[in-house]
Amino acid sequence: MTPSVSSPRVGTNGDDSANNSTRMLALLHLSGGSATRAELTAQLGCGRSAAGYALTELVGRGLVRIDDRPGARSGTGPGRPSHLVEVAPSSPVALSVHLRVDTLDVAVVELGGRVLRVEREPVEARPDVASIFLRIGRLLRMLGREAGRPVAGVGVSMPSPVRSEDGYALQPRHLEWTGVPARDLVREGLDAAWPVHVGNDANLAALAEHRHGAGQGARQLLYVTTEHIGIGGALVTEGSVFGGARGYAMEVGHTSADPDGPRCSCGSRGCLELVADTRALMRAAYLPDTPVTGIGYRARVLMEAAERGDPTALAAVDEVATRLGVGLAGLVNLLDPDRIVLGGLLAKLLALGRTRITTELRERSFLERAVPVPVEVAALDSGALLGAAELALEPVLQARGEWSEASAAS
């Protein structure tokens, strides 16, 4: 679903200057955009001189700056104070897009995963494809002009499986669209030759959680989420998003959690997204159907009622948590993750129904009984938006492309 991208590799020691500068930039990126010189040197595992050469190269390329003011953060151990290394204001930024069923977000994101600006617009029910992409182009052009910094590229998060070779969104069905050539449509709306990358929203949120959130350090991260309707999932294995042969892998919402359950639009029965998303929660609480654009709000209200102890809401949470646990157990048996991160409504469901979810995991997964898998709440509010930015920033992190203070001023 997502173009090939891996979390930055920072584990190869050595004194090669180019290698060290790339690794130092990756460490700074994974540290949120700032770290002391001593911290970076220690994590690089090379000598102070080699680290100094790497840092000088990054400063010269306009990617980082050294804050040597007296008030800058310093080490607490013996020896000289260690100055703070930060992402430079001349460094390139990414423009990222997250299209949901009810909102369109376009953001400016710098290295370190820092969101500098977000523009949000509502999305109407059954939106027109051409109209949406015209709006995306307008917002990208505006933010690119006003950023005052070089733009590394554009990353786009789509609520659809995405073909890796050409950024084609196969089926954004919750927008009631058929296939959409998303990458080509975004390119048509730009007035600059910025590279455009397109990925599936769950894959991109998983990538962001692995780099900057609750998935940091996981070798095999299983990410599962829902926002409005449907369930998305992703697998980050050894730092790389798993996409399968064409980018369509990990459609976890269409794994079976109830063989006798309702018929899904994909043709199967009892798919996980039918029995454990917001619609399932509404049905379990005997609430009437709600338009897609309002179902997230209704779900939050129901969760708040469960927190207050409302018996109907609690019963609904228990039912959906049970189905989610069944689905996760099957995924654990198949994928052997060492961490599960739940996002969106599922994160709230975990807070209320953790015992039910973990019980189903333990009873239905023999791997879970062997080595319990921690289940955690997603840490990022804008995971898909940040993940889209990661696609655009990847060439910078891998030292592909030249960035300088001169280009920042142009």
ZATILO-647434 format. One record per residue (C-alpha): residue in one letter; x, y, z; chain; residue number from 1. Coordinates in steps of 0.1 Angstrom, whole numbers. Example, Ala and Ser with C-alpha at 12.3 -4.5 7.8 and 13.67 -1.06 7.14 Angstrom:
BEGIN
+---------+-------+-------+-------+--------+-----+
| residuo |     x |     y |     z | cadena | num |
+---------+-------+-------+-------+--------+-----+
|       a |   123 |   -45 |    78 |      A |   1 |
|       s |   137 |   -11 |    71 |      A |   2 |
+---------+-------+-------+-------+--------+-----+
//
This chain:
BEGIN
+---------+-------+-------+-------+--------+-----+
| residuo |     x |     y |     z | cadena | num |
+---------+-------+-------+-------+--------+-----+
|       m |     0 |     0 |     0 |      A |   1 |
|       t |    29 |    23 |     6 |      A |   2 |
|       p |    61 |    30 |   -15 |      A |   3 |
|       s |    91 |    12 |    -2 |      A |   4 |
|       v |   104 |    30 |    29 |      A |   5 |
|       s |   122 |    19 |    60 |      A |   6 |
|       s |   128 |    35 |    93 |      A |   7 |
|       p |   163 |    50 |    92 |      A |   8 |
|       r |   191 |    26 |    99 |      A |   9 |
|       v |   213 |    39 |   127 |      A |  10 |
|       g |   231 |     7 |   138 |      A |  11 |
|       t |   262 |     5 |   116 |      A |  12 |
|       n |   293 |    18 |   133 |      A |  13 |
|       g |   322 |    33 |   113 |      A |  14 |
|       d |   343 |    63 |   106 |      A |  15 |
|       d |   332 |    70 |    71 |      A |  16 |
|       s |   321 |   106 |    71 |      A |  17 |
|       a |   291 |   103 |    47 |      A |  18 |
|       n |   279 |    72 |    65 |      A |  19 |
|       n |   282 |    90 |    99 |      A |  20 |
|       s |   264 |   121 |    87 |      A |  21 |
|       t |   235 |   101 |    73 |      A |  22 |
|       r |   232 |    82 |   105 |      A |  23 |
|       m |   235 |   113 |   127 |      A |  24 |
|       l |   207 |   130 |   107 |      A |  25 |
|       a |   186 |    98 |   112 |      A |  26 |
|       l |   192 |    98 |   149 |      A |  27 |
|       l |   183 |   135 |   152 |      A |  28 |
|       h |   151 |   128 |   132 |      A |  29 |
|       l |   141 |    99 |   154 |      A |  30 |
|       s |   149 |   120 |   185 |      A |  31 |
|       g |   122 |   146 |   176 |      A |  32 |
|       g |   146 |   171 |   160 |      A |  33 |
|       s |   169 |   178 |   188 |      A |  34 |
|       a |   196 |   161 |   209 |      A |  35 |
|       t |   229 |   170 |   225 |      A |  36 |
|       r |   261 |   165 |   206 |      A |  37 |
|       a |   272 |   140 |   233 |      A |  38 |
|       e |   241 |   119 |   229 |      A |  39 |
|       l |   245 |   118 |   191 |      A |  40 |
|       t |   282 |   108 |   194 |      A |  41 |
|       a |   274 |    81 |   219 |      A |  42 |
|       q |   246 |    66 |   198 |      A |  43 |
|       l |   268 |    67 |   166 |      A |  44 |
|       g |   294 |    47 |   184 |      A |  45 |
|       c |   323 |    65 |   168 |      A |  46 |
|       g |   350 |    88 |   180 |      A |  47 |
|       r |   344 |   125 |   188 |      A |  48 |
|       s |   365 |   135 |   158 |      A |  49 |
|       a |   344 |   114 |   134 |      A |  50 |
|       a |   312 |   127 |   149 |      A |  51 |
|       g |   325 |   162 |   146 |      A |  52 |
|       y |   332 |   158 |   109 |      A |  53 |
|       a |   297 |   144 |   104 |      A |  54 |
|       l |   282 |   173 |   123 |      A |  55 |
|       t |   302 |   198 |   103 |      A |  56 |
|       e |   289 |   183 |    71 |      A |  57 |
|       l |   253 |   185 |    82 |      A |  58 |
|       v |   257 |   221 |    93 |      A |  59 |
|       g |   273 |   229 |    60 |      A |  60 |
|       r |   244 |   214 |    41 |      A |  61 |
|       g |   220 |   236 |    61 |      A |  62 |
|       l |   203 |   206 |    77 |      A |  63 |
|       v |   212 |   211 |   113 |      A |  64 |
|       r |   224 |   239 |   136 |      A |  65 |
|       i |   243 |   239 |   169 |      A |  66 |
|       d |   229 |   259 |   197 |      A |  67 |
|       d |   259 |   270 |   216 |      A |  68 |
|       r |   242 |   297 |   237 |      A |  69 |
|       p |   248 |   295 |   275 |      A |  70 |
|       g |   213 |   285 |   282 |      A |  71 |
|       a |   213 |   256 |   257 |      A |  72 |
|       r |   207 |   221 |   271 |      A |  73 |
|       s |   239 |   204 |   282 |      A |  74 |
|       g |   249 |   170 |   296 |      A |  75 |
|       t |   248 |   164 |   334 |      A |  76 |
|       g |   279 |   143 |   336 |      A |  77 |
|       p |   315 |   152 |   340 |      A |  78 |
|       g |   334 |   171 |   313 |      A |  79 |
|       r |   326 |   200 |   290 |      A |  80 |
|       p |   289 |   209 |   285 |      A |  81 |
|       s |   274 |   194 |   254 |      A |  82 |
|       h |   257 |   218 |   231 |      A |  83 |
|       l |   223 |   212 |   216 |      A |  84 |
|       v |   220 |   200 |   180 |      A |  85 |
|       e |   187 |   209 |   163 |      A |  86 |
|       v |   171 |   207 |   129 |      A |  87 |
|       a |   180 |   239 |   111 |      A |  88 |
|       p |   154 |   265 |   100 |      A |  89 |
|       s |   171 |   262 |    65 |      A |  90 |
|       s |   164 |   224 |    62 |      A |  91 |
|       p |   138 |   211 |    37 |      A |  92 |
|       v |   103 |   204 |    47 |      A |  93 |
|       a |    77 |   180 |    35 |      A |  94 |
|       l |    41 |   189 |    25 |      A |  95 |
|       s |    18 |   162 |    36 |      A |  96 |
|       v |   -19 |   154 |    28 |      A |  97 |
|       h |   -43 |   133 |    48 |      A |  98 |
|       l |   -77 |   127 |    31 |      A |  99 |
|       r |  -104 |   114 |    54 |      A | 100 |
|       v |  -141 |   108 |    48 |      A | 101 |
|       d |  -150 |   140 |    65 |      A | 102 |
|       t |  -118 |   162 |    65 |      A | 103 |
|       l |   -89 |   172 |    44 |      A | 104 |
|       d |   -57 |   181 |    62 |      A | 105 |
|       v |   -26 |   196 |    44 |      A | 106 |
|       a |     5 |   202 |    65 |      A | 107 |
|       v |    41 |   214 |    66 |      A | 108 |
|       v |    63 |   190 |    84 |      A | 109 |
|       e |   101 |   193 |    91 |      A | 110 |
|       l |   127 |   168 |   101 |      A | 111 |
|       g |   121 |   153 |   135 |      A | 112 |
|       g |    84 |   148 |   128 |      A | 113 |
|       r |    75 |   184 |   138 |      A | 114 |
|       v |    43 |   197 |   123 |      A | 115 |
|       l |    48 |   234 |   116 |      A | 116 |
|       r |    14 |   242 |   101 |      A | 117 |
|       v |   -19 |   224 |    93 |      A | 118 |
|       e |   -47 |   236 |    71 |      A | 119 |
|       r |   -80 |   217 |    76 |      A | 120 |
|       e |  -111 |   218 |    54 |      A | 121 |
|       p |  -143 |   198 |    57 |      A | 122 |
|       v |  -151 |   171 |    32 |      A | 123 |
|       e |  -188 |   167 |    21 |      A | 124 |
|       a |  -205 |   134 |    18 |      A | 125 |
|       r |  -199 |   117 |   -16 |      A | 126 |
|       p |  -173 |   143 |   -26 |      A | 127 |
|       d |  -164 |   149 |   -63 |      A | 128 |
|       v |  -130 |   135 |   -72 |      A | 129 |
|       a |  -120 |   165 |   -94 |      A | 130 |
|       s |  -131 |   190 |   -67 |      A | 131 |
|       i |  -111 |   173 |   -39 |      A | 132 |
|       f |   -79 |   172 |   -59 |      A | 133 |
|       l |   -83 |   208 |   -70 |      A | 134 |
|       r |   -85 |   217 |   -33 |      A | 135 |
|       i |   -55 |   196 |   -25 |      A | 136 |
|       g |   -35 |   214 |   -52 |      A | 137 |
|       r |   -46 |   248 |   -40 |      A | 138 |
|       l |   -35 |   241 |    -4 |      A | 139 |
|       l |    -2 |   226 |   -15 |      A | 140 |
|       r |     7 |   255 |   -36 |      A | 141 |
|       m |    -2 |   280 |    -9 |      A | 142 |
|       l |    17 |   261 |    18 |      A | 143 |
|       g |    47 |   256 |    -5 |      A | 144 |
|       r |    49 |   293 |   -13 |      A | 145 |
|       e |    45 |   304 |    23 |      A | 146 |
|       a |    69 |   278 |    39 |      A | 147 |
|       g |   100 |   299 |    31 |      A | 148 |
|       r |   121 |   267 |    29 |      A | 149 |
|       p |   130 |   241 |     3 |      A | 150 |
|       v |   103 |   215 |    -2 |      A | 151 |
|       a |   116 |   179 |    -3 |      A | 152 |
|       g |    84 |   166 |   -18 |      A | 153 |
|       v |    47 |   158 |   -12 |      A | 154 |
|       g |    33 |   128 |     7 |      A | 155 |
|       v |    -3 |   118 |     4 |      A | 156 |
|       s |   -23 |    96 |    27 |      A | 157 |
|       m |   -53 |    79 |    11 |      A | 158 |
|       p |   -81 |    59 |    27 |      A | 159 |
|       s |   -76 |    31 |     2 |      A | 160 |
|       p |   -52 |     4 |    -8 |      A | 161 |
|       v |   -25 |    21 |   -30 |      A | 162 |
|       r |    -6 |     5 |   -58 |      A | 163 |
|       s |    31 |    10 |   -50 |      A | 164 |
|       e |    43 |    14 |   -86 |      A | 165 |
|       d |    22 |    44 |   -96 |      A | 166 |
|       g |     3 |    57 |   -66 |      A | 167 |
|       y |   -31 |    45 |   -78 |      A | 168 |
|       a |   -57 |    44 |   -51 |      A | 169 |
|       l |   -75 |    11 |   -58 |      A | 170 |
|       q |  -108 |    15 |   -39 |      A | 171 |
|       p |  -115 |    46 |   -17 |      A | 172 |
|       r |  -149 |    30 |   -12 |      A | 173 |
|       h |  -158 |    49 |    20 |      A | 174 |
|       l |  -156 |    80 |    -1 |      A | 175 |
|       e |  -178 |    62 |   -26 |      A | 176 |
|       w |  -151 |    64 |   -53 |      A | 177 |
|       t |  -138 |    38 |   -76 |      A | 178 |
|       g |  -101 |    37 |   -85 |      A | 179 |
|       v |   -83 |    70 |   -85 |      A | 180 |
|       p |   -49 |    79 |  -100 |      A | 181 |
|       a |   -41 |    99 |   -69 |      A | 182 |
|       r |    -4 |   106 |   -77 |      A | 183 |
|       d |   -11 |   119 |  -112 |      A | 184 |
|       l |   -40 |   141 |  -100 |      A | 185 |
|       v |   -18 |   156 |   -72 |      A | 186 |
|       r |    10 |   163 |   -97 |      A | 187 |
|       e |   -14 |   181 |  -120 |      A | 188 |
|       g |   -23 |   205 |   -93 |      A | 189 |
|       l |    12 |   216 |   -85 |      A | 190 |
|       d |    32 |   246 |   -99 |      A | 191 |
|       a |    66 |   231 |   -89 |      A | 192 |
|       a |    83 |   198 |   -98 |      A | 193 |
|       w |    80 |   184 |   -63 |      A | 194 |
|       p |    82 |   146 |   -61 |      A | 195 |
|       v |    48 |   131 |   -51 |      A | 196 |
|       h |    44 |    99 |   -30 |      A | 197 |
|       v |    11 |    82 |   -22 |      A | 198 |
|       g |     4 |    56 |     5 |      A | 199 |
|       n |   -24 |    39 |    24 |      A | 200 |
|       d |   -34 |    58 |    56 |      A | 201 |
|       a |   -30 |    29 |    80 |      A | 202 |
|       n |     5 |    20 |    66 |      A | 203 |
|       l |    16 |    56 |    69 |      A | 204 |
|       a |     2 |    59 |   105 |      A | 205 |
|       a |    21 |    27 |   114 |      A | 206 |
|       l |    53 |    41 |    99 |      A | 207 |
|       a |    49 |    73 |   119 |      A | 208 |
|       e |    42 |    53 |   151 |      A | 209 |
|       h |    73 |    32 |   145 |      A | 210 |
|       r |    95 |    62 |   140 |      A | 211 |
|       h |    80 |    87 |   165 |      A | 212 |
|       g |    54 |    71 |   186 |      A | 213 |
|       a |    43 |    40 |   205 |      A | 214 |
|       g |    60 |    16 |   180 |      A | 215 |
|       q |    95 |    28 |   185 |      A | 216 |
|       g |   119 |    -1 |   190 |      A | 217 |
|       a |    95 |   -28 |   179 |      A | 218 |
|       r |   109 |   -54 |   155 |      A | 219 |
|       q |    75 |   -66 |   142 |      A | 220 |
|       l |    49 |   -39 |   148 |      A | 221 |
|       l |    12 |   -47 |   141 |      A | 222 |
|       y |    -9 |   -15 |   138 |      A | 223 |
|       v |   -47 |   -16 |   137 |      A | 224 |
|       t |   -70 |    14 |   136 |      A | 225 |
|       t |  -104 |    28 |   127 |      A | 226 |
|       e |  -115 |    64 |   125 |      A | 227 |
|       h |  -150 |    64 |   111 |      A | 228 |
|       i |  -160 |    32 |    93 |      A | 229 |
|       g |  -138 |     3 |    83 |      A | 230 |
|       i |  -106 |   -10 |    99 |      A | 231 |
|       g |   -71 |    -5 |    86 |      A | 232 |
|       g |   -40 |   -23 |    95 |      A | 233 |
|       a |    -3 |   -24 |    88 |      A | 234 |
|       l |    28 |   -43 |    96 |      A | 235 |
|       v |    62 |   -27 |   101 |      A | 236 |
|       t |    89 |   -54 |   101 |      A | 237 |
|       e |   125 |   -46 |   110 |      A | 238 |
|       g |   118 |   -10 |   102 |      A | 239 |
|       s |   101 |   -15 |    68 |      A | 240 |
|       v |    64 |   -13 |    59 |      A | 241 |
|       f |    53 |   -46 |    45 |      A | 242 |
|       g |    33 |   -40 |    13 |      A | 243 |
|       g |    33 |   -74 |    -4 |      A | 244 |
|       a |    39 |   -79 |   -42 |      A | 245 |
|       r |    20 |   -48 |   -54 |      A | 246 |
|       g |    14 |   -27 |   -22 |      A | 247 |
|       y |   -20 |   -42 |   -13 |      A | 248 |
|       a |   -10 |   -63 |    17 |      A | 249 |
|       m |   -24 |   -61 |    52 |      A | 250 |
|       e |   -60 |   -55 |    45 |      A | 251 |
|       v |   -67 |   -66 |    81 |      A | 252 |
|       g |  -103 |   -52 |    80 |      A | 253 |
|       h |  -112 |   -80 |    56 |      A | 254 |
|       t |   -99 |  -109 |    77 |      A | 255 |
|       s |  -127 |  -129 |    92 |      A | 256 |
|       a |  -137 |  -125 |   128 |      A | 257 |
|       d |  -172 |  -140 |   126 |      A | 258 |
|       p |  -179 |  -165 |    98 |      A | 259 |
|       d |  -216 |  -162 |   104 |      A | 260 |
|       g |  -216 |  -124 |   106 |      A | 261 |
|       p |  -231 |   -99 |    82 |      A | 262 |
|       r |  -222 |   -98 |    45 |      A | 263 |
|       c |  -194 |   -74 |    37 |      A | 264 |
|       s |  -191 |   -52 |     6 |      A | 265 |
|       c |  -160 |   -72 |    -3 |      A | 266 |
|       g |  -181 |  -103 |    -7 |      A | 267 |
|       s |  -171 |  -121 |    24 |      A | 268 |
|       r |  -189 |  -125 |    58 |      A | 269 |
|       g |  -181 |  -113 |    93 |      A | 270 |
|       c |  -150 |   -92 |    82 |      A | 271 |
|       l |  -132 |   -76 |   112 |      A | 272 |
|       e |  -142 |   -42 |   100 |      A | 273 |
|       l |  -179 |   -51 |   101 |      A | 274 |
|       v |  -178 |   -64 |   137 |      A | 275 |
|       a |  -153 |   -41 |   154 |      A | 276 |
|       d |  -156 |    -6 |   138 |      A | 277 |
|       t |  -178 |    23 |   147 |      A | 278 |
|       r |  -208 |     8 |   129 |      A | 279 |
|       a |  -205 |   -23 |   149 |      A | 280 |
|       l |  -204 |    -3 |   181 |      A | 281 |
|       m |  -236 |    16 |   171 |      A | 282 |
|       r |  -254 |   -17 |   163 |      A | 283 |
|       a |  -243 |   -33 |   196 |      A | 284 |
|       a |  -258 |    -3 |   215 |      A | 285 |
|       y |  -290 |    -6 |   194 |      A | 286 |
|       l |  -285 |    29 |   180 |      A | 287 |
|       p |  -298 |    39 |   146 |      A | 288 |
|       d |  -276 |    42 |   115 |      A | 289 |
|       t |  -255 |    74 |   114 |      A | 290 |
|       p |  -241 |    91 |    84 |      A | 291 |
|       v |  -204 |    85 |    79 |      A | 292 |
|       t |  -195 |   121 |    86 |      A | 293 |
|       g |  -212 |   120 |   120 |      A | 294 |
|       i |  -204 |    85 |   132 |      A | 295 |
|       g |  -171 |    93 |   148 |      A | 296 |
|       y |  -188 |   119 |   171 |      A | 297 |
|       r |  -215 |    94 |   180 |      A | 298 |
|       a |  -189 |    68 |   188 |      A | 299 |
|       r |  -171 |    92 |   211 |      A | 300 |
|       v |  -204 |   100 |   229 |      A | 301 |
|       l |  -210 |    63 |   234 |      A | 302 |
|       m |  -175 |    57 |   248 |      A | 303 |
|       e |  -180 |    86 |   272 |      A | 304 |
|       a |  -213 |    69 |   284 |      A | 305 |
|       a |  -194 |    37 |   289 |      A | 306 |
|       e |  -168 |    55 |   310 |      A | 307 |
|       r |  -197 |    68 |   332 |      A | 308 |
|       g |  -209 |    32 |   336 |      A | 309 |
|       d |  -239 |    32 |   313 |      A | 310 |
|       p |  -249 |    -5 |   311 |      A | 311 |
|       t |  -260 |    -5 |   274 |      A | 312 |
|       a |  -228 |    13 |   264 |      A | 313 |
|       l |  -206 |   -11 |   285 |      A | 314 |
|       a |  -223 |   -41 |   269 |      A | 315 |
|       a |  -216 |   -27 |   234 |      A | 316 |
|       v |  -180 |   -21 |   243 |      A | 317 |
|       d |  -177 |   -56 |   256 |      A | 318 |
|       e |  -192 |   -71 |   225 |      A | 319 |
|       v |  -170 |   -52 |   201 |      A | 320 |
|       a |  -139 |   -57 |   223 |      A | 321 |
|       t |  -145 |   -94 |   221 |      A | 322 |
|       r |  -147 |   -94 |   183 |      A | 323 |
|       l |  -115 |   -73 |   181 |      A | 324 |
|       g |   -97 |   -97 |   204 |      A | 325 |
|       v |  -107 |  -126 |   182 |      A | 326 |
|       g |   -94 |  -108 |   151 |      A | 327 |
|       l |   -62 |   -98 |   167 |      A | 328 |
|       a |   -55 |  -134 |   179 |      A | 329 |
|       g |   -57 |  -146 |   143 |      A | 330 |
|       l |   -33 |  -119 |   132 |      A | 331 |
|       v |    -9 |  -127 |   161 |      A | 332 |
|       n |    -8 |  -164 |   150 |      A | 333 |
|       l |    -1 |  -153 |   114 |      A | 334 |
|       l |    24 |  -124 |   119 |      A | 335 |
|       d |    42 |  -131 |   153 |      A | 336 |
|       p |    44 |   -94 |   163 |      A | 337 |
|       d |    63 |   -82 |   193 |      A | 338 |
|       r |    40 |   -52 |   198 |      A | 339 |
|       i |     4 |   -43 |   188 |      A | 340 |
|       v |    -5 |    -6 |   186 |      A | 341 |
|       l |   -42 |     4 |   183 |      A | 342 |
|       g |   -53 |    37 |   169 |      A | 343 |
|       g |   -84 |    58 |   166 |      A | 344 |
|       l |  -116 |    43 |   181 |      A | 345 |
|       l |   -97 |    11 |   189 |      A | 346 |
|       a |   -74 |    30 |   212 |      A | 347 |
|       k |  -104 |    41 |   232 |      A | 348 |
|       l |  -119 |     6 |   230 |      A | 349 |
|       l |   -86 |    -7 |   245 |      A | 350 |
|       a |   -89 |    17 |   274 |      A | 351 |
|       l |  -124 |     4 |   283 |      A | 352 |
|       g |  -121 |   -32 |   272 |      A | 353 |
|       r |   -85 |   -42 |   277 |      A | 354 |
|       t |   -94 |   -72 |   299 |      A | 355 |
|       r |  -117 |   -86 |   272 |      A | 356 |
|       i |   -93 |   -80 |   244 |      A | 357 |
|       t |   -63 |   -95 |   261 |      A | 358 |
|       t |   -84 |  -125 |   273 |      A | 359 |
|       e |   -94 |  -133 |   237 |      A | 360 |
|       l |   -58 |  -129 |   226 |      A | 361 |
|       r |   -45 |  -153 |   253 |      A | 362 |
|       e |   -72 |  -179 |   247 |      A | 363 |
|       r |   -72 |  -179 |   209 |      A | 364 |
|       s |   -35 |  -174 |   201 |      A | 365 |
|       f |   -10 |  -201 |   209 |      A | 366 |
|       l |    18 |  -176 |   202 |      A | 367 |
|       e |     3 |  -152 |   228 |      A | 368 |
|       r |     4 |  -179 |   254 |      A | 369 |
|       a |    41 |  -185 |   246 |      A | 370 |
|       v |    52 |  -149 |   246 |      A | 371 |
|       p |    26 |  -123 |   256 |      A | 372 |
|       v |    24 |   -95 |   231 |      A | 373 |
|       p |    20 |   -60 |   246 |      A | 374 |
|       v |   -10 |   -40 |   233 |      A | 375 |
|       e |    -6 |    -3 |   234 |      A | 376 |
|       v |   -24 |    29 |   225 |      A | 377 |
|       a |   -12 |    49 |   195 |      A | 378 |
|       a |     8 |    79 |   207 |      A | 379 |
|       l |     3 |   102 |   177 |      A | 380 |
|       d |   -28 |   123 |   170 |      A | 381 |
|       s |   -18 |   128 |   133 |      A | 382 |
|       g |    -1 |    96 |   125 |      A | 383 |
|       a |   -12 |    93 |    88 |      A | 384 |
|       l |    -3 |   130 |    82 |      A | 385 |
|       l |    32 |   124 |    97 |      A | 386 |
|       g |    36 |    92 |    79 |      A | 387 |
|       a |    29 |   109 |    46 |      A | 388 |
|       a |    56 |   134 |    54 |      A | 389 |
|       e |    80 |   106 |    61 |      A | 390 |
|       l |    77 |    95 |    25 |      A | 391 |
|       a |    86 |   129 |    12 |      A | 392 |
|       l |   115 |   133 |    37 |      A | 393 |
|       e |   131 |    99 |    29 |      A | 394 |
|       p |   155 |   112 |     2 |      A | 395 |
|       v |   168 |   138 |    27 |      A | 396 |
|       l |   174 |   112 |    54 |      A | 397 |
|       q |   191 |    89 |    29 |      A | 398 |
|       a |   213 |   117 |    16 |      A | 399 |
|       r |   196 |   117 |   -18 |      A | 400 |
|       g |   195 |   152 |   -31 |      A | 401 |
|       e |   215 |   183 |   -22 |      A | 402 |
|       w |   202 |   208 |     3 |      A | 403 |
|       s |   220 |   240 |    13 |      A | 404 |
|       e |   213 |   273 |    29 |      A | 405 |
|       a |   215 |   288 |    -6 |      A | 406 |
|       s |   186 |   267 |   -18 |      A | 407 |
|       a |   166 |   275 |    13 |      A | 408 |
|       a |   168 |   312 |     4 |      A | 409 |
|       s |   156 |   307 |   -32 |      A | 410 |
+---------+-------+-------+-------+--------+-----+
//
